[in-house]
Amino acid sequence: MTGCFKFIIALLSLSLTGTALAQTTNLPGVAVNFGQGTNLVDTIEVLLLFTILTLAPAIIILCTSFTRIVVVLSFMRQALGTQNMPPNQLLIGFAMFLSVFVMMPTGKSIYENTIKPYQAKQIDGVVALQGLERDLRSFMEKHVRKGDIGLFYDVTGEAAPSDIKAVPTHYLIPAFIISELKTAFQIGFLLYIPFIVLDMVVASILMAMGMMMLPPMLVSMPFKLLLFVLVDGWQLVTGAILRSFNT
């Protein structure tokens, strides 16, 4: 009991000594404040910024020329019958750089009219988003079909406006996607024709020679590649894709 009593006295002495030292010495402290000095508007702007960054891949794919380009390139690979050559990474990368080339005027307009004033703090985030939407809409309005826009007004039962500028963005984007897919499939159909003719010729020759067990696709593939190289196919396909945005 005596030892326990001495141990308790020692603890009390240490606590009293620590209290005295804390009172005579200025120790650094940490203060935590909740709900003070926080601007709710700034927080919402940051949240909107991260939301836009999250949706950036979808915006790049659906609201630019990327959709048409990547679909046409995929049709080109299937028409050649080369399976995974060129690989997906190469096709997507090529489609991205072609999209940058096509969208360069729109990108310059966005940089001059939206990004530079926003960086100079001449406009706020809301005005910057409106400028971004305006420039993307101007590109989509050039390549969207009126019939595709009318589809959504027919579904909703609303009267279609006479001016495309009055079409809401949530109507314009899906109509633009449908228009791009239709154009891409039209170009893909034209790309398929010469290769289908070549397949038919090779199949007829094999049947005439009695080689029915030999797959015509296996024999026609080298001739497809030879034809594609002789006519400089990649240049023709790329030129057709880029010129389709000028019409």
C-alpha positions, 0 to 999 in steps of 0.5 A: 500500500505504501508503494502504491501511495507513493506512485499516486503522489508522484503522478499528482506531482507530475500533473501539477508540474505540467500544469505549471509549465503550461501556464508559464510557457507559450506552447503552439496550439491548433484551432479548428473552425467549422463553417467560418470563412467558407464561400458557398458559391466558390464551393459550388463552382469547384464542384461544377468544375470537377463535374465538367472534367469528369464529363470531358471525355463524353463531351470530346466524343459526342460533341465534336468530329470524333464520332464520325472519324472513329466510326469511318476508320473502324469500317475501313478496318473491317472492310479490309478484313485485317481483324485488329490491324491497325490496333484500337489504340492506333485508330483512336489516337489517329481519330483524336488527332484528326478531330483536333485538326477539324476542331481547330477553328472552334478551339481557337474561338474557345481560347480567344473568347472564353479561356483567355478572358477567364484566365484574366478574370474578366469573366466568371465561370458561368460566362465561360461555360456559356461561351464554351457551349456557344462555340460547340453549338456553332459547330454542331449546328453546321453538321446537324440535320433538320430531320434529326432535330425534328425527331425529338420535337415529334416525340415531345409533341412540341413545335419546332422553332424556325431558327436553329439557334432556339433549339435547346442544347439537350435536343441539339446534342443527340440530334447531332450524334444521330447525324454524325452516325448516319454520315459515318455509315454512308461513308462506310458503305462507300468504302465497303463496295470495292472490297466486296466486289473484289471478294465476289471476283475471288470467290467466283474464280475459286468456285470455277477452279473447284476450290470450294473448301478454300475460304475466299476471304483468305485469298482475297485479303492480300489482294485487298491490301495490295489494292489499298496500298496502290491507291494510297488508301489511307490518304484517300480515306483521310481526305474523304473524312476531312472534306466531309466536314466542309460540305 
